């Protein structure tokens, strides 16, 4: 089993939703996040007294290995993002163990590597 995390600017939400729909990803969690860039150009300084935060989102998907690979390939193929300096990014992590309330824990979640 894998955990795939997507990070993207709020303006790219429709692109990510379309990608997940095309890949038939039906179960995921979405979080609003505030992105920051430490060495932001001086033109970003203003109302905040420092660089303005980026309004971003993060999606977490627990899935089988094959689907994780398909999601990463789909993200690589995405074009037309709101800001090319802040592309949609995907990260894949292995899930070693998993447990749920009222269920048995698993030493190897989904048999993944």
Helices and strands as residue ranges (DSSP letters): E 2-9, G 10-12, H 13-22, E 29-35, G 42-44, E 54-63, H 65-77, E 89-94, G 109-111
